[in-house]
Amino acid sequence: MRTWMIAALAAGLAACDDDGGGAQHAGHDTSVVADMGPADAAADAAPKAPVPAAGLYYVGVRLNEVGAIEIGFQAEIESTAAEAGGGTITRFVLRAVGDLRALSAPLFEVTDLAVDPVNGTFTVPETTFTLPAAFSPSGSDVEVRMRLDATATAPEAFCGTVAGEVITIETPLNDSTFAALPWGFEGAQPPADCAGEGPRDYPRAEACPDLVAGLNTITTGEQTREFLVFLPANHDPTERWPLVLLHNGLGGTAQGIVDATQMDDFVDDLGFVLIAPDSYAGGGVEWDSLSPADSPDLALFDDLLRCSQDKLGVDPARIHVSGMSAGGLYTGYLAMYRAEVIASAVAGSGGLLAPVRADAPVPPFLMMWGGEADMAVDTDFNRTATEYLGHLAALGRPAIACNHGQGHEWLPEFTPWALEFLLAHRLGDDFAFSDPLPMSFPEFCELRLP
């Protein structure tokens, strides 16, 4: 990915020589150049900064504060180059890019942006706009305030940093990036920063702490994270135990989701380890589930699996994930992006905001949701849930669909059959249920075959 920037820079310098400095030198009398002082000659020979050429650009934006999600935009530029270098972007129009290269109406338009003649820097001033539902990962309108601090690296390439705020989720943007290339030439994985190196990796825990029933902490992903552990009364770490991970919703806590589902009441009778991690404020959507990129939450997930196996005797063939709302979205995400280690998954009002991983061996999956009334935080979970079931069908995976029609809820009476589904599977198992479903499942659950 780094090569595109090197090529762009080289092209920019060549363009400056051919179109700018070269053309000017061709018209000079060499005797005049010879009479110049050293400083004048150096200034005359110095490459001049380009101005982005008029045309259409693909602008890849990576919101590092929102799970490193990458969003595509189209910039339409009109510009005038200055003889001394740089120039003016006389018109800059930004549109959102959706599926199949669909374009939104203009999000905003600004004019008369000065491009520095020496270093090629320019600023698209802070502007507030609404990213339409059809173009946002959540499927709902998202209000954004954004400023682009850019550098023209070639006549047809520019990149830089993003500042502002995703207003809808009250998340400031201070460390986000973008890169722009000519429309249609951005490639299958467009760059979204000046280095072209992709998102960063996060460190895992150097060592596993001792884990006990109750509140625990671990340092991972450059953070200190808290999580609750519930152990069966007869727990023996020298034996092998199933693990169920339970994830809270937006604005929730580990204790809150445990209380809502009452899942801890079943730990003794069913004989499994329950871990409920607390989300962190920096995730933007509570859990990092917007991008395939590495994240603090994936670091936590990986370390919880490793450390629970090391310290609690968790069976690596019986790792099960669950969650509600934002935790349900994260469950759908983990079933795609950690599919190789998960035996089964149950999502309450879940879905997928990241791209579908087409090669994912998605584990046996149960989706429960509350029908058309399942709305929260301007997100249509009826849509996200049904779309996820559609993804599973397209991947050739069966699933159980449970539309309980009671809105945005995981009621305690749902937990027994949710756990029955989870614990019926081992890693790599075929789907353990067929039609008709067991009598223990409610009538609103049905088997969906691909």
HUUR-V658090 format. One record per residue. RES is the residue in three letters. PSI is psi as a letter, one per 20 degrees, with the letter a starting at -180 (none if undefined). OMEGA is omega in whole degrees, -180 to 180 (NA if undefined). D_LAST is the distance of its C-alpha to the last C-alpha in Angstrom with 1 decimal. Layout:
BEGIN
res->[RES | RES]
psi->[PSI | PSI]
omega->[OMEGA | OMEGA]
d_last->[D_LAST | D_LAST]
END
This chain:
BEGIN
res->[MET | ARG | THR | TRP | MET | ILE | ALA | ALA | LEU | ALA | ALA | GLY | LEU | ALA | ALA | CYS | ASP | ASP | ASP | GLY | GLY | GLY | ALA | GLN | HIS | ALA | GLY | HIS | ASP | THR | SER | VAL | VAL | ALA | ASP | MET | GLY | PRO | ALA | ASP | ALA | ALA | ALA | ASP | ALA | ALA | PRO | LYS | ALA | PRO | VAL | PRO | ALA | ALA | GLY | LEU | TYR | TYR | VAL | GLY | VAL | ARG | LEU | ASN | GLU | VAL | GLY | ALA | ILE | GLU | ILE | GLY | PHE | GLN | ALA | GLU | ILE | GLU | SER | THR | ALA | ALA | GLU | ALA | GLY | GLY | GLY | THR | ILE | THR | ARG | PHE | VAL | LEU | ARG | ALA | VAL | GLY | ASP | LEU | ARG | ALA | LEU | SER | ALA | PRO | LEU | PHE | GLU | VAL | THR | ASP | LEU | ALA | VAL | ASP | PRO | VAL | ASN | GLY | THR | PHE | THR | VAL | PRO | GLU | THR | THR | PHE | THR | LEU | PRO | ALA | ALA | PHE | SER | PRO | SER | GLY | SER | ASP | VAL | GLU | VAL | ARG | MET | ARG | LEU | ASP | ALA | THR | ALA | THR | ALA | PRO | GLU | ALA | PHE | CYS | GLY | THR | VAL | ALA | GLY | GLU | VAL | ILE | THR | ILE | GLU | THR | PRO | LEU | ASN | ASP | SER | THR | PHE | ALA | ALA | LEU | PRO | TRP | GLY | PHE | GLU | GLY | ALA | GLN | PRO | PRO | ALA | ASP | CYS | ALA | GLY | GLU | GLY | PRO | ARG | ASP | TYR | PRO | ARG | ALA | GLU | ALA | CYS | PRO | ASP | LEU | VAL | ALA | GLY | LEU | ASN | THR | ILE | THR | THR | GLY | GLU | GLN | THR | ARG | GLU | PHE | LEU | VAL | PHE | LEU | PRO | ALA | ASN | HIS | ASP | PRO | THR | GLU | ARG | TRP | PRO | LEU | VAL | LEU | LEU | HIS | ASN | GLY | LEU | GLY | GLY | THR | ALA | GLN | GLY | ILE | VAL | ASP | ALA | THR | GLN | MET | ASP | ASP | PHE | VAL | ASP | ASP | LEU | GLY | PHE | VAL | LEU | ILE | ALA | PRO | ASP | SER | TYR | ALA | GLY | GLY | GLY | VAL | GLU | TRP | ASP | SER | LEU | SER | PRO | ALA | ASP | SER | PRO | ASP | LEU | ALA | LEU | PHE | ASP | ASP | LEU | LEU | ARG | CYS | SER | GLN | ASP | LYS | LEU | GLY | VAL | ASP | PRO | ALA | ARG | ILE | HIS | VAL | SER | GLY | MET | SER | ALA | GLY | GLY | LEU | TYR | THR | GLY | TYR | LEU | ALA | MET | TYR | ARG | ALA | GLU | VAL | ILE | ALA | SER | ALA | VAL | ALA | GLY | SER | GLY | GLY | LEU | LEU | ALA | PRO | VAL | ARG | ALA | ASP | ALA | PRO | VAL | PRO | PRO | PHE | LEU | MET | MET | TRP | GLY | GLY | GLU | ALA | ASP | MET | ALA | VAL | ASP | THR | ASP | PHE | ASN | ARG | THR | ALA | THR | GLU | TYR | LEU | GLY | HIS | LEU | ALA | ALA | LEU | GLY | ARG | PRO | ALA | ILE | ALA | CYS | ASN | HIS | GLY | GLN | GLY | HIS | GLU | TRP | LEU | PRO | GLU | PHE | THR | PRO | TRP | ALA | LEU | GLU | PHE | LEU | LEU | ALA | HIS | ARG | LEU | GLY | ASP | ASP | PHE | ALA | PHE | SER | ASP | PRO | LEU | PRO | MET | SER | PHE | PRO | GLU | PHE | CYS | GLU | LEU | ARG | LEU | PRO]
psi->[h | h | h | h | h | g | g | g | g | g | h | g | g | g | h | g | g | g | h | e | g | g | h | g | h | h | i | q | p | h | h | g | g | h | i | q | r | g | g | g | g | g | h | h | i | p | q | q | p | r | p | p | q | q | a | q | q | p | o | p | p | o | n | h | i | m | k | k | q | p | p | q | r | p | p | p | p | p | r | p | q | q | h | j | q | b | b | p | o | h | p | o | p | p | q | q | p | a | q | k | k | q | q | r | r | p | h | r | p | r | r | m | p | p | p | p | i | g | i | j | q | r | p | o | q | p | q | p | r | p | o | q | h | i | j | q | h | i | j | r | p | p | p | q | p | p | p | p | o | q | p | o | i | r | i | k | p | q | r | b | q | p | q | c | q | n | h | h | j | l | o | q | o | i | k | r | r | r | q | p | r | p | p | i | j | i | r | h | n | q | q | j | r | h | h | k | i | r | r | r | q | q | q | r | p | h | q | p | r | p | p | r | p | b | p | r | q | q | o | q | k | k | q | o | q | q | q | p | p | p | q | q | h | k | p | o | i | i | r | p | q | q | p | p | p | p | p | r | a | p | j | a | r | g | h | g | h | g | h | g | h | k | h | h | i | i | g | g | h | i | l | r | p | p | p | o | q | p | r | q | h | i | i | g | k | g | q | n | k | i | q | i | q | q | r | h | h | h | g | g | g | g | h | h | g | g | h | h | g | g | h | i | k | p | o | i | i | m | p | p | q | r | r | p | d | h | h | h | h | h | g | h | g | h | h | g | i | k | h | i | i | p | h | r | q | o | p | o | l | b | b | p | h | r | q | p | o | h | j | p | m | p | r | p | p | p | p | q | r | k | b | h | j | m | q | q | l | k | p | n | i | g | g | h | g | h | h | g | h | h | g | g | g | h | i | k | p | r | r | p | p | n | n | i | j | k | b | m | q | n | q | h | i | h | g | g | h | g | h | g | g | g | i | i | q | q | p | i | q | r | p | i | q | r | p | q | q | q | h | i | q | r | h | i | p | q | p | o | q | none]
omega->[-178 | -172 | -179 | -177 | 178 | 179 | -180 | 179 | 179 | 179 | -180 | 179 | 179 | -180 | 179 | -180 | -174 | -172 | -175 | -176 | -177 | -179 | -179 | -179 | 180 | -179 | -178 | 167 | -176 | 179 | 177 | 178 | -178 | -179 | -179 | 171 | -179 | -178 | 180 | -179 | 179 | -180 | -179 | -177 | -176 | 177 | -179 | -178 | 178 | 167 | 178 | -178 | 177 | 178 | -179 | -179 | 167 | -180 | 176 | -178 | 176 | 179 | -175 | 180 | -179 | 176 | -180 | 178 | 177 | -176 | -179 | 175 | 170 | 174 | 173 | -172 | 164 | -173 | 176 | 179 | 176 | -178 | -178 | -176 | -177 | 180 | -177 | 167 | -173 | 180 | -180 | -178 | -180 | 175 | 175 | 179 | -180 | 179 | 178 | 175 | 176 | -179 | 175 | 166 | 179 | 176 | 174 | 176 | 176 | -176 | 170 | 177 | -178 | 177 | -175 | -176 | -177 | -174 | 175 | -179 | 173 | -177 | 168 | -168 | -178 | -177 | 177 | 180 | 178 | 173 | -173 | -177 | -177 | -177 | -179 | -179 | -177 | -177 | 177 | 178 | 180 | 179 | -174 | 169 | -169 | 171 | 177 | 172 | -165 | 170 | 174 | -178 | 179 | 179 | -180 | 176 | 173 | -176 | 180 | -174 | -179 | 174 | 179 | -176 | 164 | -168 | -176 | -179 | 174 | -179 | 178 | 176 | 180 | -172 | -178 | -172 | 176 | 172 | -177 | 176 | -179 | -179 | -179 | -179 | -176 | 179 | -177 | 178 | -175 | 175 | 179 | 174 | -176 | -179 | -178 | -174 | 180 | -179 | -179 | 171 | -178 | -179 | 173 | -179 | 178 | 179 | 180 | 174 | 171 | -178 | -177 | 173 | -178 | -175 | 178 | 175 | 176 | 177 | -176 | 180 | -180 | 179 | 169 | -174 | 178 | 177 | 179 | 177 | 175 | -176 | 175 | -175 | -178 | -176 | 176 | -175 | 177 | 176 | -178 | -175 | 170 | 175 | 171 | 174 | -176 | -172 | -176 | 179 | -177 | 180 | -178 | 180 | 177 | -179 | 180 | -180 | 175 | 179 | -177 | -177 | -175 | -178 | -180 | 179 | -174 | -175 | -179 | -174 | -177 | 173 | 177 | 174 | 178 | 175 | 177 | 178 | 173 | 173 | 180 | -172 | -174 | -176 | 178 | 177 | 177 | 175 | 180 | -175 | -176 | -171 | 173 | -175 | 173 | -175 | 174 | -180 | 175 | 175 | 178 | 180 | -179 | -178 | 176 | 177 | -177 | -175 | 177 | 175 | -178 | -171 | -173 | 180 | 179 | -179 | -179 | 177 | -178 | 176 | -176 | -178 | -180 | 178 | -176 | 176 | 175 | 175 | 175 | 174 | 179 | 176 | 177 | 178 | -180 | 179 | 175 | -167 | 168 | -175 | -174 | -176 | -175 | -179 | -180 | -176 | 173 | 178 | 171 | -177 | -175 | -178 | 180 | 177 | 176 | 175 | 176 | 174 | -169 | -178 | -173 | 172 | -172 | -179 | 175 | -168 | 172 | 177 | 172 | -180 | -169 | 175 | -175 | 178 | -176 | 179 | 175 | 178 | 179 | 179 | 179 | -178 | 171 | 178 | -177 | -179 | -178 | 176 | 180 | 176 | 175 | 176 | -179 | 179 | 180 | 178 | 180 | -177 | 173 | 178 | 171 | -180 | -178 | 178 | -176 | 173 | -176 | 176 | -171 | -173 | 160 | -179 | -179 | -179 | 175 | -170 | -178 | -178 | 173 | 178 | 177 | 179 | -177 | -171 | 178 | -173 | 168 | -179 | 178 | 180 | 165 | 179 | -171 | -175 | 178 | -179 | 2 | 177 | 178 | -179 | 180 | 179 | -180 | -177 | -179 | 176 | 178 | 176 | 176 | 178 | -179 | NA]
d_last->[36.8 | 40.5 | 41.6 | 40.7 | 43.2 | 45.9 | 45.5 | 45.6 | 48.7 | 50.3 | 49.6 | 51.0 | 54.2 | 54.6 | 54.1 | 56.7 | 59.1 | 58.6 | 58.2 | 60.3 | 62.8 | 63.1 | 63.9 | 66.4 | 68.1 | 68.4 | 70.7 | 72.8 | 76.2 | 76.0 | 79.4 | 78.1 | 75.4 | 78.1 | 80.2 | 77.4 | 77.5 | 74.9 | 73.0 | 73.0 | 71.8 | 69.0 | 67.8 | 67.9 | 65.9 | 63.3 | 59.8 | 58.9 | 55.7 | 53.3 | 52.0 | 48.4 | 48.6 | 47.7 | 44.1 | 40.5 | 39.0 | 35.7 | 36.3 | 34.0 | 34.8 | 33.9 | 34.5 | 35.5 | 36.2 | 32.7 | 30.7 | 31.7 | 29.2 | 29.8 | 30.0 | 31.0 | 33.9 | 36.0 | 39.7 | 42.1 | 45.5 | 48.9 | 51.6 | 55.2 | 56.4 | 59.8 | 62.4 | 62.9 | 59.2 | 56.4 | 56.6 | 54.8 | 51.3 | 52.4 | 49.0 | 45.8 | 42.7 | 39.4 | 36.0 | 32.6 | 29.9 | 26.3 | 23.2 | 24.1 | 27.7 | 28.2 | 31.5 | 32.8 | 36.2 | 38.9 | 38.6 | 42.3 | 45.1 | 48.2 | 51.2 | 54.0 | 52.6 | 55.2 | 54.2 | 56.7 | 58.7 | 59.0 | 55.6 | 53.3 | 52.1 | 51.2 | 49.5 | 47.2 | 48.6 | 46.7 | 44.8 | 42.7 | 39.7 | 36.4 | 33.2 | 31.2 | 28.0 | 26.1 | 27.4 | 27.3 | 24.7 | 24.9 | 24.3 | 27.8 | 31.3 | 32.9 | 36.7 | 38.0 | 41.5 | 41.9 | 44.6 | 44.3 | 47.0 | 46.8 | 48.5 | 48.6 | 48.2 | 48.5 | 49.1 | 45.3 | 43.9 | 44.4 | 43.0 | 43.9 | 43.2 | 41.7 | 43.5 | 43.0 | 40.5 | 37.1 | 38.8 | 35.9 | 35.3 | 38.9 | 38.4 | 41.2 | 40.7 | 43.3 | 41.6 | 39.0 | 39.2 | 38.4 | 39.0 | 39.3 | 39.2 | 39.5 | 36.6 | 34.5 | 35.9 | 34.3 | 31.8 | 28.2 | 29.3 | 32.1 | 34.9 | 35.5 | 38.9 | 42.2 | 41.7 | 38.4 | 37.4 | 34.3 | 34.0 | 36.1 | 35.3 | 36.3 | 38.3 | 37.1 | 39.4 | 42.3 | 42.5 | 40.7 | 42.7 | 43.3 | 40.7 | 41.9 | 40.7 | 41.0 | 41.3 | 40.9 | 41.2 | 40.2 | 41.1 | 38.2 | 37.1 | 40.8 | 40.6 | 41.5 | 38.6 | 38.8 | 36.4 | 36.7 | 36.3 | 36.1 | 36.9 | 37.0 | 40.6 | 40.6 | 39.1 | 40.4 | 39.4 | 40.1 | 37.1 | 33.4 | 31.6 | 28.1 | 28.1 | 26.4 | 26.9 | 27.1 | 27.5 | 29.5 | 29.1 | 31.2 | 34.9 | 34.1 | 35.3 | 34.1 | 36.4 | 35.1 | 31.5 | 32.7 | 34.9 | 32.2 | 29.7 | 32.4 | 30.3 | 33.5 | 34.5 | 32.0 | 33.1 | 35.8 | 34.1 | 30.8 | 32.5 | 30.8 | 32.0 | 31.2 | 31.8 | 31.8 | 32.8 | 34.6 | 33.3 | 35.9 | 37.3 | 36.9 | 33.1 | 33.3 | 30.1 | 31.1 | 28.7 | 28.4 | 24.8 | 25.3 | 25.7 | 24.7 | 28.5 | 30.2 | 31.6 | 33.7 | 30.7 | 29.0 | 32.4 | 32.6 | 29.2 | 30.1 | 33.5 | 32.5 | 30.3 | 33.2 | 35.9 | 34.3 | 33.8 | 37.4 | 39.1 | 37.1 | 35.6 | 32.0 | 29.7 | 27.7 | 25.0 | 24.6 | 24.2 | 22.3 | 22.1 | 22.2 | 23.9 | 24.6 | 24.8 | 25.9 | 25.1 | 21.6 | 21.2 | 22.8 | 20.4 | 17.4 | 19.6 | 20.6 | 17.0 | 16.8 | 20.5 | 21.4 | 18.2 | 20.4 | 22.5 | 20.4 | 19.3 | 17.4 | 17.5 | 18.1 | 18.7 | 20.9 | 20.7 | 19.1 | 17.3 | 18.1 | 21.3 | 21.5 | 19.7 | 16.2 | 16.8 | 14.8 | 15.8 | 15.2 | 14.1 | 12.9 | 14.0 | 12.6 | 12.7 | 14.0 | 14.8 | 17.8 | 19.6 | 22.3 | 21.2 | 23.3 | 26.2 | 24.5 | 26.8 | 28.8 | 30.9 | 30.0 | 26.3 | 23.7 | 21.4 | 19.6 | 18.6 | 17.9 | 15.8 | 13.5 | 13.5 | 12.5 | 9.4 | 8.7 | 9.7 | 7.4 | 4.2 | 6.9 | 7.8 | 5.1 | 5.9 | 5.7 | 8.4 | 11.3 | 12.4 | 16.2 | 18.0 | 21.5 | 23.2 | 26.2 | 26.2 | 26.4 | 26.9 | 26.0 | 28.2 | 29.7 | 28.3 | 24.7 | 25.7 | 26.0 | 22.4 | 21.2 | 23.4 | 22.3 | 18.7 | 20.1 | 22.7 | 20.6 | 19.2 | 21.0 | 20.3 | 18.1 | 17.1 | 13.9 | 12.3 | 15.3 | 14.2 | 13.0 | 13.6 | 16.3 | 16.7 | 20.2 | 23.0 | 23.6 | 20.7 | 21.6 | 20.6 | 19.0 | 16.1 | 13.0 | 10.0 | 6.7 | 3.8 | 0.0]
END
